[in-house]
Amino acid sequence: MAVSHLPLPLHLETTETFFNSTSFFIKPTSLLPTVLSSASTRDPKPRNIPLSSKFARPSVKVKSKPEESEASLEASTFTEFKQLLLPVIDRNPYLSEGTKQAAATTTALAKKYGAEITVIVIDEKEKESLTEHDTQLASIRWHLSEGGYQEFKLLERLGEGNKPTAILGEVADEMNMDLVVMSMEAVHSKHIDANLLVEFIPCPVLLLPL
């Protein structure tokens, strides 16, 4: 009787675990038994030959130590705002809807992160030519106090020409701001150039939809 053995392949099974480690398991699978072939017809019934003990190895588990991703480090940076900058660029003495929205968002973020608020009023005209400038400042104080902030820093950059984006970048850099909060209204009204924001602002900018 001639005996031929088929090779017993090993199946590699990979199991990924999305927790603290990634594990790989290598184990033998349930395969076809060894096949017997015979030139004689006297013993037509095939017989199973038990697997050798060398194929009954225990599962091997390999653990890899996870590395802290850069994305998680950057995400933690965006949750530690301590200095918030609120630009006021429109000339509405009672503030535009976009500026009101930005003021409310700024006070909410300041409460959440325990941050300080700095308001910067930017206008290309001189203060003397802004007849309702004092009314606008009173409106700013009122809206911030509605959000629970009676104390905040106030900066005025008046009469420096039509370059509010460059002024924002300069102030944000000098005062180490963590976040600038403003409405898309400033972009749509052409007060702010969205392309220049990327060039001049050194910190994240939160643009609120209308």
Backbone bond lengths (Angstrom), bond angles and torsions (degrees), N, CA, C in turn:
res aa  C-N    CA-C-N  psi(-1)  N-CA   C-N-CA  omega(-1)  CA-C   N-CA-C  phi
1 M - - - 1.473 - - 1.540 108.42 -
2 A 1.364 114.87 127.15 1.470 119.95 179.24 1.509 109.42 -91.94
3 V 1.272 114.50 136.93 1.472 120.12 -177.73 1.528 108.47 -117.72
4 S 1.319 114.67 126.82 1.481 118.55 175.46 1.509 108.93 -122.23
5 H 1.293 116.43 137.44 1.463 121.88 -177.57 1.516 109.32 -110.18
6 L 1.333 115.13 127.95 1.467 119.41 171.76 1.517 108.81 -82.85
7 P 1.342 116.94 139.62 1.484 117.78 178.90 1.517 110.69 -63.41
8 L 1.295 115.30 142.12 1.467 122.13 -179.10 1.521 109.44 -95.12
9 P 1.342 116.77 102.24 1.480 117.55 -178.27 1.515 112.12 -75.29
10 L 1.289 114.41 154.09 1.464 120.45 175.71 1.514 107.73 -106.27
11 H 1.321 114.62 136.87 1.469 120.76 -179.45 1.527 109.16 -99.64
12 L 1.331 115.79 128.17 1.476 121.22 179.63 1.510 108.95 -94.65
13 E 1.307 115.58 116.10 1.457 120.45 -179.65 1.520 108.99 -111.99
14 T 1.313 116.17 129.30 1.466 121.87 -178.63 1.500 109.76 -110.88
15 T 1.287 116.19 127.83 1.460 121.31 177.64 1.507 108.49 -118.25
16 E 1.318 117.26 123.85 1.454 121.04 179.37 1.511 109.91 -104.20
17 T 1.315 115.74 133.30 1.460 121.36 179.39 1.511 108.62 -119.54
18 F 1.305 117.37 120.30 1.456 121.10 -176.35 1.514 111.21 -91.72
19 F 1.311 115.71 59.99 1.459 120.39 177.13 1.515 106.88 -126.06
20 N 1.324 116.59 -124.22 1.454 119.35 -176.92 1.522 112.42 -87.09
21 S 1.309 118.72 -10.30 1.447 120.17 -178.80 1.504 109.35 -152.42
22 T 1.330 115.09 162.02 1.453 121.64 175.22 1.512 107.21 -112.27
23 S 1.327 117.61 127.81 1.454 121.65 -174.72 1.520 110.20 -113.39
24 F 1.318 115.47 143.21 1.447 121.47 176.06 1.518 107.67 -121.72
25 F 1.323 117.07 132.94 1.446 121.74 -178.73 1.526 109.21 -117.78
26 I 1.312 115.90 134.03 1.462 121.39 174.89 1.518 106.66 -120.89
27 K 1.320 116.38 121.21 1.457 118.80 -179.26 1.516 109.96 -150.01
28 P 1.342 117.95 150.41 1.465 120.37 176.81 1.516 109.71 -70.86
29 T 1.345 116.59 145.07 1.456 121.32 179.02 1.513 110.35 -102.75
30 S 1.297 114.97 170.88 1.462 120.88 177.47 1.518 107.79 -76.49
31 L 1.323 117.05 105.05 1.448 122.20 -173.85 1.512 111.09 -109.67
32 L 1.336 115.28 175.73 1.460 119.83 176.89 1.522 109.88 -64.90
33 P 1.318 118.46 141.30 1.468 119.79 178.24 1.517 110.08 -69.74
34 T 1.334 115.21 166.50 1.452 120.68 175.37 1.518 108.73 -62.26
35 V 1.322 118.19 136.53 1.470 122.34 -174.66 1.512 109.01 -100.78
36 L 1.318 115.36 132.60 1.460 120.75 177.07 1.517 108.57 -103.50
37 S 1.317 116.64 134.74 1.460 120.37 174.48 1.514 108.12 -125.34
38 S 1.341 118.75 141.07 1.449 122.25 -175.59 1.519 109.55 -136.56
39 A 1.310 115.33 142.76 1.457 120.40 176.24 1.507 110.52 -76.94
40 S 1.326 116.57 -17.71 1.456 120.90 -178.39 1.503 109.58 -93.54
41 T 1.311 117.33 147.52 1.464 122.66 178.16 1.512 111.22 -97.95
42 R 1.343 116.57 6.19 1.459 119.26 -177.97 1.519 111.23 -71.23
43 D 1.307 115.73 -31.45 1.465 118.62 -177.66 1.532 109.18 -123.43
44 P 1.342 116.82 71.46 1.468 119.34 -175.94 1.522 113.91 -71.12
45 K 1.311 117.69 -18.07 1.463 120.71 -177.21 1.523 110.90 -77.89
46 P 1.340 117.73 118.90 1.473 118.92 179.00 1.518 110.96 -70.02
47 R 1.278 115.43 152.07 1.464 121.88 178.72 1.521 109.64 -118.65
48 N 1.319 114.15 143.31 1.470 119.95 178.19 1.515 110.01 -87.05
49 I 1.279 115.07 135.96 1.462 120.75 175.74 1.519 107.46 -105.18
50 P 1.314 118.01 125.00 1.487 119.98 -177.11 1.521 111.26 -60.25
51 L 1.326 113.69 147.80 1.456 119.11 176.70 1.518 110.61 -64.88
52 S 1.283 115.06 141.79 1.463 119.64 177.45 1.521 109.67 -66.59
53 S 1.281 115.39 149.96 1.463 120.25 -177.79 1.524 112.09 -62.08
54 K 1.342 115.12 -19.33 1.468 116.24 -178.71 1.517 111.46 -71.68
55 F 1.344 117.39 -16.32 1.455 120.20 177.32 1.520 112.20 -94.10
56 A 1.292 117.91 0.32 1.467 121.62 -178.44 1.518 110.91 -102.09
57 R 1.297 114.71 39.33 1.462 118.95 -178.88 1.521 110.39 -72.74
58 P 1.312 116.67 147.60 1.473 119.30 178.16 1.522 111.01 -69.38
59 S 1.323 115.79 159.72 1.460 121.02 178.76 1.521 110.00 -62.94
60 V 1.320 114.96 141.66 1.450 120.80 179.46 1.516 107.95 -105.81
61 K 1.290 118.57 124.23 1.456 123.72 -177.55 1.514 109.23 -113.37
62 V 1.324 114.79 121.52 1.453 120.89 -179.41 1.516 108.42 -115.39
63 K 1.292 117.07 125.76 1.458 122.10 -179.10 1.520 109.75 -107.43
64 S 1.314 114.73 138.47 1.459 119.75 175.32 1.515 108.97 -113.79
65 K 1.297 117.01 136.19 1.455 121.87 -177.44 1.520 109.46 -75.83
66 P 1.326 117.38 123.41 1.470 119.40 -179.19 1.516 111.25 -68.31
67 E 1.334 114.98 146.88 1.456 120.32 177.35 1.517 109.65 -106.33
68 E 1.301 116.47 143.36 1.456 121.32 179.59 1.519 109.25 -69.46
69 S 1.306 117.17 121.21 1.453 121.58 -175.22 1.522 110.95 -74.87
70 E 1.344 114.53 152.73 1.462 119.45 177.74 1.514 110.33 -68.23
71 A 1.354 116.32 -30.20 1.464 119.76 -179.28 1.517 111.26 -62.57
72 S 1.357 116.69 -39.10 1.458 119.39 -179.60 1.526 110.82 -67.99
73 L 1.345 116.84 -33.68 1.458 120.24 177.90 1.520 110.66 -67.37
74 E 1.343 116.09 -41.43 1.455 119.51 179.03 1.521 110.86 -67.81
75 A 1.345 116.18 -37.42 1.461 119.26 -179.97 1.527 111.03 -64.07
76 S 1.337 116.54 -37.18 1.461 118.79 178.90 1.527 111.28 -66.67
77 T 1.337 116.47 -29.99 1.464 119.91 177.64 1.517 110.75 -64.56
78 F 1.322 117.11 -36.18 1.454 122.05 -178.24 1.521 112.68 -78.59
79 T 1.291 118.42 3.92 1.467 120.65 176.87 1.525 111.49 -117.93
80 E 1.314 116.10 16.40 1.467 120.59 -179.01 1.529 109.98 -127.50
81 F 1.328 115.73 52.81 1.460 120.42 179.79 1.529 109.82 -78.16
82 K 1.306 116.53 122.93 1.464 121.05 178.36 1.529 112.26 -118.41
83 Q 1.321 117.26 -20.23 1.461 122.01 179.70 1.532 108.68 -129.44
84 L 1.335 115.88 113.72 1.464 121.45 -178.60 1.529 109.56 -110.81
85 L 1.321 115.67 136.46 1.463 121.25 -180.00 1.528 109.42 -113.25
86 L 1.348 115.55 123.79 1.467 122.09 179.52 1.531 108.71 -113.10
87 P 1.334 118.90 106.06 1.464 121.10 177.98 1.533 111.32 -81.73
88 V 1.322 116.47 139.55 1.471 122.33 172.13 1.521 105.94 -120.80
89 I 1.338 114.70 110.12 1.463 119.70 -173.00 1.527 111.86 -114.27
90 D 1.330 117.75 -24.70 1.460 119.45 -179.11 1.534 110.56 -76.64
91 R 1.302 115.87 160.70 1.470 120.80 -177.42 1.522 112.88 -99.79
92 N 1.291 116.77 7.86 1.460 119.51 179.25 1.528 108.93 -64.49
93 P 1.320 119.22 119.39 1.471 120.60 -177.61 1.525 112.97 -62.87
94 Y 1.321 116.61 -22.11 1.466 120.39 179.38 1.532 111.65 -108.27
95 L 1.308 115.36 11.82 1.462 125.43 177.68 1.531 111.42 72.79
96 S 1.303 115.56 140.49 1.459 121.53 177.60 1.524 109.43 -75.03
97 E 1.328 116.32 167.98 1.469 120.26 -179.92 1.526 110.89 -62.59
98 G 1.319 116.70 -36.97 1.458 119.65 179.03 1.517 112.50 -65.77
99 T 1.338 116.56 -41.10 1.467 120.31 178.69 1.525 111.11 -68.37
100 K 1.319 117.05 -37.88 1.476 120.00 175.72 1.529 110.48 -61.42
101 Q 1.325 116.00 -42.58 1.469 120.51 178.85 1.527 110.94 -62.96
102 A 1.326 116.13 -42.86 1.464 120.27 179.40 1.530 111.33 -65.31
103 A 1.331 116.81 -37.84 1.470 120.68 178.70 1.527 110.81 -64.52
104 A 1.332 116.18 -44.25 1.470 119.74 179.37 1.522 111.25 -64.33
105 T 1.320 116.78 -40.21 1.471 120.62 178.92 1.519 110.92 -66.65
106 T 1.313 116.81 -39.96 1.468 121.02 -179.49 1.521 111.33 -63.29
107 T 1.335 117.54 -44.68 1.471 119.37 179.39 1.527 111.35 -66.12
108 A 1.334 116.89 -36.13 1.471 119.73 178.23 1.526 110.72 -64.83
109 L 1.331 117.53 -43.46 1.462 121.26 178.46 1.531 110.99 -66.71
110 A 1.315 116.63 -39.05 1.463 120.41 179.77 1.519 111.16 -62.74
111 K 1.330 116.23 -40.14 1.473 120.08 176.87 1.523 110.77 -64.22
112 K 1.314 116.17 -42.83 1.468 120.24 -176.10 1.524 112.09 -66.10
113 Y 1.316 117.16 -41.19 1.465 120.85 -174.32 1.522 113.45 -104.57
114 G 1.342 117.11 1.01 1.455 119.54 -178.57 1.517 112.20 64.53
115 A 1.326 115.60 40.19 1.462 120.93 -173.88 1.524 111.90 -95.87
116 E 1.321 115.18 164.66 1.458 122.60 174.44 1.521 109.16 -98.58
117 I 1.332 116.19 148.05 1.459 121.83 -177.76 1.531 109.62 -110.82
118 T 1.314 115.18 132.84 1.459 121.77 171.82 1.520 108.03 -120.31
119 V 1.317 116.55 125.79 1.469 122.46 177.47 1.518 107.99 -103.38
120 I 1.323 115.70 131.46 1.450 119.85 176.05 1.531 108.83 -121.21
121 V 1.327 115.83 123.08 1.464 122.65 178.22 1.520 107.84 -99.42
122 I 1.335 115.48 120.84 1.465 120.89 -176.46 1.525 109.06 -119.84
123 D 1.328 115.32 131.08 1.464 120.66 175.03 1.525 108.33 -153.38
124 E 1.305 114.89 139.94 1.466 119.12 -179.50 1.519 112.86 -71.93
125 K 1.325 117.09 -18.07 1.468 120.85 -179.06 1.520 111.09 -89.38
126 E 1.311 114.63 158.22 1.463 120.62 176.79 1.528 109.94 -72.75
127 K 1.329 115.27 156.49 1.460 120.54 -177.63 1.535 111.89 -60.29
128 E 1.324 116.29 -36.48 1.457 119.73 -177.25 1.529 113.07 -62.84
129 S 1.320 116.51 -27.82 1.460 120.32 -178.70 1.526 112.98 -89.11
130 L 1.328 117.27 -4.02 1.470 121.31 179.19 1.529 108.13 -97.39
131 T 1.315 115.21 93.52 1.467 120.10 -172.01 1.523 113.53 -66.37
132 E 1.329 116.97 -27.23 1.463 119.72 -176.90 1.528 111.65 -111.52
133 H 1.305 114.84 28.06 1.462 119.28 -178.14 1.532 111.76 -64.15
134 D 1.310 117.33 -43.38 1.466 120.21 -179.82 1.527 111.07 -63.97
135 T 1.318 116.67 -36.24 1.470 120.16 177.12 1.519 110.40 -63.70
136 Q 1.303 116.41 -39.62 1.466 120.13 178.68 1.524 111.43 -64.50
137 L 1.322 117.30 -42.52 1.468 120.10 177.89 1.526 111.27 -62.26
138 A 1.332 116.13 -38.99 1.472 119.86 177.31 1.527 110.73 -64.36
139 S 1.321 116.96 -37.11 1.475 120.91 178.13 1.525 110.61 -65.74
140 I 1.321 116.64 -39.64 1.471 120.34 178.14 1.530 110.17 -61.47
141 R 1.322 116.16 -47.53 1.468 119.93 179.64 1.526 111.24 -60.29
142 W 1.332 116.41 -40.54 1.462 120.01 -177.90 1.522 111.32 -64.97
143 H 1.317 117.32 -45.71 1.472 120.57 -177.50 1.530 111.62 -67.67
144 L 1.312 117.56 -37.16 1.462 119.07 177.55 1.527 111.56 -70.92
145 S 1.325 116.46 -36.09 1.472 119.14 177.29 1.520 111.02 -67.11
146 E 1.342 116.52 -31.27 1.466 120.09 175.03 1.528 111.12 -63.14
147 G 1.305 116.04 -29.27 1.463 120.66 177.38 1.511 112.97 -88.97
148 G 1.333 116.74 2.52 1.459 120.20 176.57 1.511 114.77 96.95
149 Y 1.336 117.76 13.41 1.468 120.40 -179.06 1.523 110.35 -121.95
150 Q 1.326 114.68 103.69 1.461 119.73 175.18 1.531 111.24 -89.83
151 E 1.317 116.14 -22.57 1.463 120.59 -178.16 1.529 109.51 -112.05
152 F 1.322 115.37 128.62 1.459 121.93 177.59 1.524 108.22 -161.34
153 K 1.296 115.85 162.91 1.465 120.76 177.60 1.522 109.26 -87.09
154 L 1.320 116.39 140.13 1.459 121.55 179.78 1.527 109.87 -125.28
155 L 1.331 115.10 123.52 1.458 121.69 176.80 1.523 108.58 -118.41
156 E 1.321 116.04 145.95 1.455 120.97 176.59 1.526 109.04 -127.55
157 R 1.323 115.49 124.81 1.461 121.54 175.41 1.525 106.81 -121.72
158 L 1.325 114.65 90.95 1.457 121.91 -174.35 1.526 110.76 -114.82
159 G 1.336 114.04 146.26 1.461 119.16 175.37 1.506 115.01 70.82
160 E 1.323 118.52 26.57 1.469 121.12 -179.48 1.526 112.66 -106.47
161 G 1.326 116.13 15.17 1.459 118.51 179.33 1.515 112.18 90.27
162 N 1.321 114.81 176.33 1.461 121.28 -175.96 1.530 110.66 -88.12
163 K 1.309 116.75 73.76 1.471 121.79 179.80 1.531 110.78 -143.61
164 P 1.332 118.12 54.31 1.466 119.79 -176.70 1.522 114.18 -63.54
165 T 1.336 117.89 -33.25 1.465 119.79 -178.90 1.526 111.27 -65.64
166 A 1.320 116.19 -42.52 1.472 120.19 178.57 1.522 110.71 -65.45
167 I 1.328 116.69 -38.86 1.468 120.46 178.36 1.526 110.27 -64.37
168 L 1.336 117.05 -42.26 1.475 120.44 178.22 1.522 110.54 -60.40
169 G 1.314 116.39 -44.85 1.464 119.60 179.90 1.511 112.10 -62.36
170 E 1.316 116.26 -40.22 1.469 120.78 179.80 1.531 111.32 -64.36
171 V 1.331 116.10 -46.55 1.473 120.11 -179.00 1.522 110.99 -67.14
172 A 1.338 116.58 -44.18 1.467 120.12 -179.86 1.520 111.48 -60.57
173 D 1.317 116.72 -35.46 1.465 121.06 179.97 1.524 110.95 -74.23
174 E 1.324 117.11 -47.05 1.467 120.86 -177.07 1.526 112.15 -65.74
175 M 1.345 117.24 -33.53 1.462 120.37 -176.16 1.526 112.89 -100.70
176 N 1.326 116.25 8.34 1.476 121.19 177.25 1.528 112.29 52.89
177 M 1.321 116.16 51.74 1.460 120.99 179.75 1.527 111.15 -70.19
178 D 1.328 115.15 146.69 1.462 120.54 178.00 1.525 112.63 -96.04
179 L 1.340 115.97 -24.80 1.464 119.32 -177.21 1.521 110.01 -159.37
180 V 1.345 115.22 137.62 1.463 121.51 172.92 1.522 107.69 -107.98
181 V 1.323 116.60 127.67 1.465 121.27 -178.32 1.522 108.94 -113.14
182 M 1.318 116.36 122.82 1.458 120.27 178.95 1.519 110.04 -154.50
183 S 1.321 115.38 164.86 1.454 121.49 -178.43 1.530 110.40 -93.47
184 M 1.327 115.31 152.45 1.460 120.23 173.97 1.517 111.23 -63.28
185 E 1.309 115.69 -15.59 1.457 120.68 177.80 1.532 110.95 -56.47
186 A 1.320 116.20 -37.41 1.467 120.29 -179.93 1.522 111.27 -65.02
187 V 1.321 116.59 -31.70 1.468 120.91 178.11 1.523 110.38 -76.03
188 H 1.341 115.92 -46.17 1.460 119.78 -178.41 1.531 112.18 -65.31
189 S 1.313 116.51 -31.31 1.470 119.85 -179.92 1.529 112.34 -84.42
190 K 1.338 116.65 4.01 1.464 123.09 176.58 1.533 113.44 71.31
191 H 1.323 117.59 12.00 1.462 118.68 175.24 1.532 110.77 -71.98
192 I 1.344 115.00 -34.38 1.459 121.23 -177.11 1.529 109.09 -120.78
193 D 1.315 115.78 135.99 1.463 121.23 174.84 1.533 107.79 -93.42
194 A 1.345 115.98 113.96 1.468 119.95 -176.37 1.526 111.67 -61.52
195 N 1.323 118.16 -34.09 1.462 120.77 179.66 1.525 111.68 -66.33
196 L 1.330 115.81 -35.32 1.470 119.48 -179.51 1.521 112.55 -76.03
197 L 1.335 116.86 -19.66 1.465 119.54 177.47 1.519 110.64 -58.18
198 V 1.333 115.58 -42.71 1.464 119.92 -179.15 1.520 110.99 -63.90
199 E 1.323 116.46 -34.42 1.462 120.40 -176.79 1.524 113.26 -79.18
200 F 1.326 117.02 -37.76 1.465 119.76 -171.18 1.531 114.52 -100.14
201 I 1.329 118.63 -31.83 1.469 120.33 -174.76 1.525 109.94 -84.29
202 P 1.335 118.99 119.92 1.462 121.32 -175.98 1.533 114.25 -86.81
203 C 1.325 117.28 1.04 1.472 120.50 -176.94 1.527 109.01 -131.25
204 P 1.327 118.88 171.03 1.466 120.75 177.50 1.529 111.84 -60.29
205 V 1.332 114.90 147.40 1.454 122.28 178.46 1.518 108.55 -122.79
206 L 1.324 116.01 126.05 1.465 121.10 177.84 1.518 108.03 -98.60
207 L 1.359 116.51 109.27 1.450 121.96 178.50 1.527 108.72 -99.15
208 L 1.293 116.28 115.11 1.472 121.17 -176.57 1.525 110.55 -87.26
209 P 1.332 117.87 132.58 1.477 119.74 177.58 1.519 111.39 -68.25
210 L 1.315 115.38 154.24 1.455 120.48 179.53 1.519 110.46 -73.98
